[in-house]
Amino acid sequence: MPDTYHRYHAPVGGEVVEAHDDLPGVYYGMQNFPDLVNNGNVGYGYDYNAFTDFRRGYVIFKTPYVNHLGEPDGEGYVALVAVGLNSIGSVKFLDKFRNVTDDRPVAVDKGEEIGCFQYGGSMNILLFEKGRFPALQLLMGQRIGLLEGPERSEKYFGRSYRAQSSRTPAL
């Protein structure tokens, strides 16, 4: 698993019906980071503006759902919340997905790039409508993942997790 890839992609296809990447509020980031670094021995002419522009954002997707047999089962919503963690981070959406409103939705393909994190810790939170995603039921402290082959993963998730990448050969 790469640990330096700070881009995020659409978890579903459909339409982006709402998106905002510049939400107000307290961030608890390190506002003085450029002063700390520029007073050190980092080099001349470095641009640290990514460290001074803290952001967080969300995207709401309207997407067609399918049932466990792969048959159409109406439409619903999935939300992606991009979080620059409390270190040094920012959330940057591609122009296409900045400040989308439900009266002017934007088409999106599953796997399409939505944006990136600029430095620092980062994570995405996915929110699904109740009863629409067959998530595992977990207890606090229970192990939630291992690096395992597809046969064991299919037991828990079916084949839905196996989206073919255009950059790699078929599984």
Z-matrix of the N, CA and C atoms (Angstrom, degrees):
N
C 1 1.449
C 2 1.525 1 108.32
N 3 1.316 2 117.95 1 124.12
C 4 1.465 3 118.64 2 -179.58
C 5 1.525 4 111.08 3 -67.65
N 6 1.329 5 116.37 4 144.05
C 7 1.456 6 119.16 5 178.51
C 8 1.521 7 111.78 6 -113.47
N 9 1.331 8 117.24 7 9.86
C 10 1.450 9 120.42 8 179.46
C 11 1.520 10 112.13 9 -122.49
N 12 1.319 11 118.27 10 9.85
C 13 1.463 12 121.98 11 -179.63
C 14 1.517 13 107.90 12 -93.45
N 15 1.311 14 117.39 13 109.60
C 16 1.460 15 121.25 14 -173.78
C 17 1.524 16 112.46 15 -112.15
N 18 1.324 17 116.79 16 36.22
C 19 1.464 18 121.49 17 176.05
C 20 1.519 19 108.23 18 -111.54
N 21 1.310 20 116.60 19 154.41
C 22 1.456 21 119.40 20 177.65
C 23 1.517 22 109.14 21 -130.65
N 24 1.320 23 114.46 22 152.55
C 25 1.456 24 122.53 23 -170.05
C 26 1.524 25 110.13 24 -128.72
N 27 1.333 26 115.69 25 160.05
C 28 1.462 27 121.34 26 -179.14
C 29 1.526 28 110.05 27 -64.22
N 30 1.327 29 117.83 28 125.53
C 31 1.467 30 120.15 29 179.02
C 32 1.528 31 112.46 30 -75.85
N 33 1.339 32 116.70 31 -16.66
C 34 1.465 33 122.41 32 -178.85
C 35 1.525 34 108.71 33 -142.95
N 36 1.322 35 116.09 34 163.53
C 37 1.457 36 121.05 35 172.82
C 38 1.513 37 110.15 36 -98.05
N 39 1.322 38 116.91 37 164.33
C 40 1.460 39 121.85 38 179.01
C 41 1.503 40 110.45 39 140.69
N 42 1.333 41 116.24 40 -124.80
C 43 1.460 42 121.77 41 178.87
C 44 1.521 43 109.85 42 -132.47
N 45 1.326 44 115.85 43 142.27
C 46 1.459 45 120.48 44 167.91
C 47 1.521 46 105.30 45 -84.96
N 48 1.332 47 117.24 46 118.50
C 49 1.461 48 120.99 47 -177.69
C 50 1.526 49 112.49 48 -103.54
N 51 1.328 50 116.50 49 -14.63
C 52 1.459 51 120.34 50 175.23
C 53 1.517 52 108.30 51 -158.86
N 54 1.330 53 115.79 52 136.98
C 55 1.466 54 120.39 53 177.51
C 56 1.520 55 109.35 54 -157.36
N 57 1.318 56 115.39 55 137.05
C 58 1.464 57 121.24 56 175.72
C 59 1.523 58 107.55 57 -144.19
N 60 1.324 59 116.15 58 130.36
C 61 1.465 60 118.83 59 -178.63
C 62 1.519 61 112.58 60 -114.37
N 63 1.310 62 117.97 61 10.94
C 64 1.457 63 119.91 62 -179.54
C 65 1.525 64 108.46 63 -138.82
N 66 1.324 65 115.69 64 79.85
C 67 1.459 66 120.84 65 -176.68
C 68 1.519 67 110.45 66 -94.63
N 69 1.330 68 117.53 67 138.00
C 70 1.463 69 119.97 68 179.65
C 71 1.523 70 111.39 69 -74.55
N 72 1.307 71 115.25 70 165.84
C 73 1.457 72 120.68 71 175.92
C 74 1.512 73 111.33 72 129.55
N 75 1.305 74 116.19 73 174.90
C 76 1.461 75 122.25 74 -178.99
C 77 1.516 76 109.10 75 -77.83
N 78 1.302 77 117.58 76 132.83
C 79 1.461 78 122.21 77 -177.59
C 80 1.518 79 112.84 78 -102.63
N 81 1.302 80 119.11 79 -32.60
C 82 1.464 81 124.49 80 -176.26
C 83 1.521 82 111.90 81 64.65
N 84 1.304 83 117.37 82 37.43
C 85 1.456 84 121.97 83 175.97
C 86 1.517 85 110.63 84 -92.42
N 87 1.305 86 116.07 85 -175.15
C 88 1.462 87 121.43 86 179.84
C 89 1.524 88 108.87 87 -97.82
N 90 1.325 89 117.39 88 85.57
C 91 1.459 90 121.70 89 -177.57
C 92 1.527 91 112.49 90 -61.29
N 93 1.309 92 118.34 91 -27.78
C 94 1.461 93 120.32 92 -175.48
C 95 1.524 94 112.92 93 -94.75
N 96 1.330 95 119.51 94 13.13
C 97 1.459 96 121.14 95 -177.19
C 98 1.529 97 113.63 96 -56.89
N 99 1.353 98 120.24 97 -45.21
C 100 1.466 99 118.52 98 179.98
C 101 1.523 100 112.73 99 -58.21
N 102 1.345 101 118.05 100 -36.85
C 103 1.464 102 120.25 101 177.92
C 104 1.520 103 110.98 102 -64.77
N 105 1.326 104 116.52 103 -40.36
C 106 1.463 105 120.02 104 179.69
C 107 1.523 106 111.02 105 -63.30
N 108 1.332 107 116.62 106 -44.70
C 109 1.464 108 120.52 107 -176.60
C 110 1.517 109 111.64 108 -74.32
N 111 1.334 110 117.42 109 -44.93
C 112 1.463 111 119.63 110 -176.47
C 113 1.518 112 112.39 111 -66.01
N 114 1.322 113 118.29 112 -21.48
C 115 1.457 114 120.95 113 175.60
C 116 1.529 115 111.68 114 -85.08
N 117 1.330 116 116.33 115 -3.82
C 118 1.458 117 120.36 116 -179.81
C 119 1.521 118 111.09 117 -98.03
N 120 1.320 119 116.85 118 -163.91
C 121 1.460 120 122.68 119 -177.15
C 122 1.524 121 111.13 120 -102.58
N 123 1.315 122 117.10 121 58.42
C 124 1.454 123 120.46 122 -175.63
C 125 1.515 124 112.05 123 -93.51
N 126 1.281 125 119.37 124 -31.39
C 127 1.459 126 121.52 125 -178.76
C 128 1.510 127 110.37 126 135.35
N 129 1.293 128 115.63 127 172.61
C 130 1.456 129 121.53 128 -176.46
C 131 1.526 130 110.56 129 -98.78
N 132 1.321 131 117.93 130 137.42
C 133 1.452 132 122.30 131 171.59
C 134 1.513 133 115.42 132 80.32
N 135 1.309 134 118.90 133 14.88
C 136 1.461 135 119.88 134 177.71
C 137 1.526 136 109.67 135 -70.90
N 138 1.315 137 116.48 136 145.43
C 139 1.458 138 121.88 137 179.16
C 140 1.526 139 108.28 138 -107.66
N 141 1.311 140 117.32 139 114.43
C 142 1.460 141 121.80 140 -178.01
C 143 1.523 142 111.96 141 -109.76
N 144 1.353 143 117.91 142 24.88
C 145 1.456 144 118.39 143 -175.63
C 146 1.518 145 112.99 144 -64.64
N 147 1.318 146 119.14 145 -22.72
C 148 1.470 147 120.25 146 176.81
C 149 1.527 148 110.85 147 -63.48
N 150 1.329 149 116.59 148 -26.91
C 151 1.460 150 120.11 149 -178.81
C 152 1.529 151 112.46 150 -78.89
N 153 1.320 152 117.58 151 -17.44
C 154 1.461 153 119.68 152 -175.92
C 155 1.519 154 112.64 153 -99.32
N 156 1.326 155 118.38 154 -1.38
C 157 1.461 156 122.40 155 -175.78
C 158 1.526 157 109.30 156 -116.04
N 159 1.322 158 116.56 157 80.89
C 160 1.455 159 120.54 158 -177.62
C 161 1.522 160 110.14 159 -78.27
N 162 1.317 161 116.81 160 135.36
C 163 1.464 162 121.36 161 -179.97
C 164 1.517 163 110.34 162 -143.70
N 165 1.294 164 114.87 163 161.35
C 166 1.458 165 122.90 164 168.88
C 167 1.522 166 105.57 165 -147.79
N 168 1.296 167 116.68 166 154.30
C 169 1.455 168 117.55 167 -175.29
C 170 1.512 169 112.77 168 -156.56
N 171 1.337 170 114.40 169 173.88
C 172 1.456 171 120.39 170 177.45
C 173 1.522 172 109.49 171 -145.44
N 174 1.326 173 115.14 172 156.31
C 175 1.460 174 123.10 173 176.64
C 176 1.525 175 106.63 174 -133.85
N 177 1.327 176 117.07 175 134.37
C 178 1.466 177 121.25 176 174.67
C 179 1.522 178 107.99 177 -114.01
N 180 1.330 179 115.09 178 123.44
C 181 1.460 180 122.68 179 -179.00
C 182 1.525 181 109.61 180 -103.64
N 183 1.327 182 116.94 181 136.04
C 184 1.469 183 121.88 182 167.52
C 185 1.517 184 105.15 183 -99.55
N 186 1.323 185 116.85 184 124.41
C 187 1.462 186 120.12 185 -170.77
C 188 1.525 187 111.32 186 -140.33
N 189 1.327 188 117.31 187 147.94
C 190 1.465 189 118.80 188 173.32
C 191 1.529 190 109.89 189 -73.98
N 192 1.312 191 116.76 190 135.89
C 193 1.460 192 121.55 191 176.91
C 194 1.523 193 109.91 192 -98.10
N 195 1.317 194 115.35 193 154.73
C 196 1.464 195 121.34 194 172.53
C 197 1.522 196 107.52 195 -126.22
N 198 1.320 197 116.24 196 152.55
C 199 1.460 198 119.75 197 178.22
C 200 1.530 199 109.76 198 -85.10
N 201 1.324 200 116.98 199 -174.89
C 202 1.464 201 121.17 200 -176.69
C 203 1.524 202 112.77 201 -65.20
N 204 1.334 203 118.20 202 -13.70
C 205 1.469 204 121.81 203 177.26
C 206 1.524 205 111.93 204 -95.52
N 207 1.342 206 116.44 205 -0.08
C 208 1.452 207 120.27 206 -179.11
C 209 1.517 208 113.81 207 83.69
N 210 1.331 209 117.47 208 11.80
C 211 1.464 210 122.30 209 -179.64
C 212 1.528 211 109.93 210 -91.32
N 213 1.347 212 117.85 211 148.57
C 214 1.474 213 120.43 212 178.64
C 215 1.526 214 111.52 213 -55.51
N 216 1.340 215 115.74 214 139.90
C 217 1.461 216 121.13 215 -177.59
C 218 1.532 217 110.31 216 -140.87
N 219 1.330 218 116.69 217 44.42
C 220 1.459 219 121.05 218 177.81
C 221 1.514 220 113.22 219 82.05
N 222 1.332 221 114.93 220 -173.45
C 223 1.458 222 121.23 221 178.64
C 224 1.520 223 109.44 222 -113.59
N 225 1.319 224 114.74 223 158.74
C 226 1.452 225 120.14 224 178.46
C 227 1.511 226 110.18 225 -159.06
N 228 1.320 227 115.82 226 -167.86
C 229 1.460 228 121.20 227 -174.32
C 230 1.523 229 111.15 228 -125.90
N 231 1.319 230 114.37 229 145.22
C 232 1.462 231 123.40 230 173.56
C 233 1.525 232 106.09 231 -131.98
N 234 1.316 233 117.70 232 136.32
C 235 1.463 234 121.27 233 178.32
C 236 1.520 235 109.99 234 -114.70
N 237 1.322 236 115.83 235 142.17
C 238 1.460 237 123.18 236 173.40
C 239 1.521 238 106.48 237 -118.40
N 240 1.324 239 116.97 238 123.86
C 241 1.457 240 122.13 239 176.44
C 242 1.521 241 106.99 240 -110.41
N 243 1.323 242 116.31 241 115.20
C 244 1.464 243 121.81 242 178.63
C 245 1.527 244 107.97 243 -89.96
N 246 1.323 245 116.60 244 125.56
C 247 1.461 246 121.68 245 -174.59
C 248 1.518 247 109.52 246 -123.19
N 249 1.328 248 116.55 247 117.28
C 250 1.457 249 121.22 248 167.87
C 251 1.518 250 105.65 249 -84.47
N 252 1.311 251 117.27 250 114.06
C 253 1.466 252 120.79 251 -172.67
C 254 1.520 253 111.80 252 -64.80
N 255 1.327 254 116.82 253 176.31
C 256 1.454 255 119.03 254 -167.43
C 257 1.518 256 113.75 255 -77.03
N 258 1.317 257 117.74 256 18.08
C 259 1.463 258 119.58 257 170.49
C 260 1.521 259 107.12 258 -90.66
N 261 1.291 260 117.65 259 -127.14
C 262 1.454 261 121.42 260 -179.32
C 263 1.507 262 106.72 261 -110.56
N 264 1.306 263 119.15 262 106.51
C 265 1.451 264 120.11 263 -176.32
C 266 1.501 265 112.57 264 -156.88
N 267 1.318 266 115.35 265 160.16
C 268 1.450 267 120.87 266 174.18
C 269 1.514 268 108.82 267 -146.07
N 270 1.319 269 115.86 268 161.30
C 271 1.450 270 123.69 269 178.43
C 272 1.516 271 106.73 270 -114.33
N 273 1.329 272 117.00 271 124.85
C 274 1.466 273 120.80 272 -178.82
C 275 1.521 274 108.84 273 -128.76
N 276 1.341 275 117.24 274 114.82
C 277 1.458 276 122.11 275 176.62
C 278 1.521 277 109.35 276 -86.82
N 279 1.332 278 116.88 277 150.03
C 280 1.455 279 120.41 278 170.57
C 281 1.526 280 108.08 279 -63.38
N 282 1.330 281 117.62 280 151.54
C 283 1.468 282 121.26 281 -176.33
C 284 1.523 283 112.85 282 -52.10
N 285 1.321 284 116.78 283 -39.06
C 286 1.467 285 122.23 284 -178.74
C 287 1.532 286 112.34 285 -56.54
N 288 1.341 287 117.20 286 -29.94
C 289 1.462 288 121.69 287 -174.14
C 290 1.527 289 113.57 288 -108.69
N 291 1.318 290 117.41 289 12.39
C 292 1.464 291 119.46 290 -179.76
C 293 1.526 292 110.33 291 -86.36
N 294 1.302 293 116.65 292 127.04
C 295 1.459 294 123.03 293 173.45
C 296 1.525 295 113.87 294 54.71
N 297 1.317 296 116.16 295 51.81
C 298 1.466 297 122.70 296 176.14
C 299 1.528 298 108.31 297 -82.27
N 300 1.331 299 116.55 298 141.78
C 301 1.463 300 121.54 299 176.32
C 302 1.520 301 109.34 300 -122.48
N 303 1.341 302 116.52 301 159.80
C 304 1.464 303 120.00 302 -174.49
C 305 1.523 304 113.72 303 -66.09
N 306 1.335 305 118.55 304 -17.70
C 307 1.461 306 119.45 305 177.11
C 308 1.533 307 112.45 306 -83.26
N 309 1.340 308 117.41 307 -9.46
C 310 1.468 309 121.90 308 175.69
C 311 1.531 310 109.34 309 -139.56
N 312 1.350 311 117.39 310 70.88
C 313 1.467 312 120.36 311 -178.46
C 314 1.525 313 111.52 312 -67.52
N 315 1.322 314 115.50 313 160.63
C 316 1.464 315 122.71 314 -179.66
C 317 1.521 316 108.26 315 -122.53
N 318 1.333 317 117.05 316 128.41
C 319 1.470 318 121.07 317 178.55
C 320 1.527 319 110.03 318 -65.66
N 321 1.344 320 115.98 319 144.58
C 322 1.464 321 121.19 320 179.51
C 323 1.524 322 109.02 321 -144.58
N 324 1.327 323 116.06 322 141.76
C 325 1.460 324 121.94 323 175.39
C 326 1.520 325 109.31 324 -99.68
N 327 1.324 326 116.69 325 146.34
C 328 1.461 327 120.64 326 175.47
C 329 1.521 328 108.31 327 -57.36
N 330 1.322 329 116.82 328 130.60
C 331 1.454 330 122.03 329 -179.95
C 332 1.512 331 114.30 330 90.37
N 333 1.324 332 117.97 331 -7.99
C 334 1.465 333 121.00 332 179.65
C 335 1.526 334 109.79 333 -67.42
N 336 1.327 335 116.76 334 139.90
C 337 1.458 336 120.20 335 179.55
C 338 1.522 337 110.37 336 -65.57
N 339 1.330 338 115.57 337 134.15
C 340 1.462 339 122.69 338 178.40
C 341 1.524 340 110.18 339 -102.39
N 342 1.331 341 117.11 340 -40.81
C 343 1.453 342 120.40 341 -177.19
C 344 1.510 343 111.15 342 179.31
N 345 1.340 344 115.03 343 -162.56
C 346 1.467 345 119.53 344 -178.76
C 347 1.522 346 110.15 345 -148.03
N 348 1.315 347 114.21 346 162.84
C 349 1.456 348 122.37 347 170.36
C 350 1.519 349 106.31 348 -99.49
N 351 1.325 350 116.68 349 140.85
C 352 1.456 351 119.31 350 176.71
C 353 1.522 352 108.89 351 -108.01
N 354 1.314 353 114.60 352 99.36
C 355 1.456 354 123.63 353 175.37
C 356 1.523 355 111.74 354 67.73
N 357 1.300 356 115.43 355 170.25
C 358 1.450 357 121.24 356 176.34
C 359 1.513 358 113.73 357 71.35
N 360 1.302 359 115.61 358 -178.95
C 361 1.452 360 121.38 359 178.55
C 362 1.517 361 110.96 360 -73.34
N 363 1.311 362 115.74 361 153.87
C 364 1.457 363 118.88 362 -177.45
C 365 1.520 364 110.56 363 -156.86
N 366 1.336 365 115.50 364 156.37
C 367 1.455 366 120.66 365 173.81
C 368 1.522 367 108.70 366 -160.97
N 369 1.312 368 115.83 367 162.38
C 370 1.453 369 122.59 368 173.47
C 371 1.519 370 108.42 369 -118.93
N 372 1.314 371 115.66 370 141.48
C 373 1.457 372 121.97 371 173.77
C 374 1.522 373 106.40 372 -113.31
N 375 1.331 374 117.21 373 127.46
C 376 1.461 375 121.70 374 176.73
C 377 1.519 376 108.93 375 -106.02
N 378 1.325 377 116.41 376 131.93
C 379 1.462 378 122.60 377 179.09
C 380 1.522 379 108.61 378 -118.53
N 381 1.337 380 115.84 379 129.50
C 382 1.458 381 122.41 380 -178.78
C 383 1.524 382 109.11 381 -118.95
N 384 1.320 383 116.43 382 153.89
C 385 1.455 384 120.29 383 174.51
C 386 1.530 385 109.36 384 -64.10
N 387 1.311 386 116.03 385 145.23
C 388 1.458 387 121.27 386 -178.90
C 389 1.529 388 110.38 387 -56.61
N 390 1.324 389 115.31 388 132.45
C 391 1.452 390 121.33 389 176.78
C 392 1.517 391 115.34 390 81.87
N 393 1.333 392 118.23 391 1.44
C 394 1.463 393 120.76 392 -176.14
C 395 1.523 394 113.97 393 -99.79
N 396 1.312 395 118.31 394 -18.01
C 397 1.463 396 121.12 395 -176.97
C 398 1.516 397 108.60 396 -123.23
N 399 1.339 398 117.70 397 124.40
C 400 1.471 399 119.98 398 -176.28
C 401 1.527 400 112.08 399 -78.20
N 402 1.326 401 116.44 400 67.07
C 403 1.458 402 120.57 401 -177.95
C 404 1.526 403 110.60 402 -73.67
N 405 1.306 404 115.39 403 155.00
C 406 1.460 405 120.51 404 175.12
C 407 1.527 406 109.56 405 -74.89
N 408 1.307 407 116.75 406 148.18
C 409 1.454 408 121.42 407 174.03
C 410 1.523 409 107.02 408 -91.34
N 411 1.317 410 117.36 409 119.17
C 412 1.454 411 121.85 410 -175.09
C 413 1.520 412 110.93 411 -119.22
N 414 1.320 413 115.12 412 149.99
C 415 1.453 414 122.08 413 174.23
C 416 1.515 415 108.70 414 -104.63
N 417 1.337 416 117.04 415 152.89
C 418 1.449 417 120.46 416 178.92
C 419 1.531 418 109.95 417 -56.38
N 420 1.317 419 116.47 418 132.20
C 421 1.452 420 121.90 419 179.83
C 422 1.516 421 114.65 420 87.25
N 423 1.324 422 117.41 421 -8.12
C 424 1.462 423 120.62 422 179.75
C 425 1.526 424 109.76 423 -75.56
N 426 1.315 425 116.65 424 136.75
C 427 1.465 426 121.24 425 178.00
C 428 1.523 427 108.79 426 -63.58
N 429 1.338 428 116.59 427 133.88
C 430 1.462 429 119.48 428 -176.70
C 431 1.514 430 113.87 429 -111.56
N 432 1.306 431 119.09 430 -2.46
C 433 1.452 432 117.09 431 179.96
C 434 1.507 433 113.68 432 -167.20
N 435 1.306 434 114.47 433 151.11
C 436 1.455 435 124.22 434 174.30
C 437 1.519 436 107.05 435 -142.16
N 438 1.298 437 117.12 436 159.49
C 439 1.458 438 119.92 437 171.73
C 440 1.513 439 106.73 438 -83.22
N 441 1.326 440 116.10 439 103.81
C 442 1.457 441 121.41 440 -174.28
C 443 1.517 442 110.48 441 -130.74
N 444 1.304 443 114.42 442 163.67
C 445 1.454 444 121.12 443 178.43
C 446 1.516 445 112.49 444 -73.29
N 447 1.345 446 116.90 445 165.74
C 448 1.463 447 121.31 446 -177.08
C 449 1.520 448 114.24 447 -61.75
N 450 1.338 449 118.07 448 -31.36
C 451 1.462 450 119.02 449 -176.60
C 452 1.526 451 112.17 450 -63.35
N 453 1.337 452 118.94 451 -39.08
C 454 1.468 453 121.19 452 178.64
C 455 1.528 454 110.25 453 -74.30
N 456 1.327 455 118.02 454 -39.71
C 457 1.461 456 120.93 455 179.69
C 458 1.514 457 111.44 456 -64.30
N 459 1.343 458 117.31 457 -37.13
C 460 1.465 459 120.67 458 179.18
C 461 1.526 460 111.14 459 -61.68
N 462 1.326 461 116.39 460 -31.29
C 463 1.464 462 120.55 461 179.32
C 464 1.532 463 110.48 462 -58.17
N 465 1.344 464 117.28 463 -38.20
C 466 1.457 465 121.49 464 -176.76
C 467 1.522 466 113.48 465 -92.52
N 468 1.332 467 117.43 466 -35.96
C 469 1.459 468 120.40 467 -171.52
C 470 1.517 469 114.52 468 -113.34
N 471 1.319 470 119.09 469 -2.29
C 472 1.458 471 119.65 470 -172.79
C 473 1.519 472 108.93 471 69.50
N 474 1.302 473 117.82 472 -156.64
C 475 1.461 474 120.22 473 -178.91
C 476 1.527 475 112.11 474 -94.77
N 477 1.325 476 118.73 475 2.06
C 478 1.462 477 121.51 476 -172.45
C 479 1.521 478 113.16 477 -63.70
N 480 1.329 479 117.72 478 -25.35
C 481 1.458 480 119.42 479 -177.53
C 482 1.517 481 112.24 480 -79.69
N 483 1.327 482 118.68 481 -8.76
C 484 1.460 483 121.21 482 -172.62
C 485 1.521 484 111.57 483 -97.53
N 486 1.316 485 117.44 484 71.34
C 487 1.457 486 121.57 485 174.35
C 488 1.523 487 107.57 486 -84.68
N 489 1.316 488 117.16 487 128.29
C 490 1.456 489 121.28 488 -176.49
C 491 1.526 490 110.89 489 -74.67
N 492 1.307 491 117.07 490 127.79
C 493 1.453 492 122.45 491 175.04
C 494 1.516 493 109.36 492 -79.43
N 495 1.320 494 116.31 493 143.29
C 496 1.466 495 119.89 494 177.37
C 497 1.523 496 111.37 495 -75.85
N 498 1.335 497 117.35 496 -10.33
C 499 1.463 498 121.03 497 -177.72
C 500 1.514 499 114.23 498 -99.18
N 501 1.321 500 117.86 499 -6.72
C 502 1.459 501 119.65 500 -178.10
C 503 1.519 502 110.08 501 -128.19
N 504 1.326 503 117.84 502 154.64
C 505 1.465 504 119.55 503 177.23
C 506 1.524 505 111.02 504 -67.56
N 507 1.314 506 116.29 505 162.19
C 508 1.468 507 121.74 506 -179.27
C 509 1.513 508 110.97 507 -59.53
N 510 1.345 509 115.86 508 149.68
C 511 1.472 510 121.29 509 178.90
C 512 1.504 511 110.83 510 -71.05
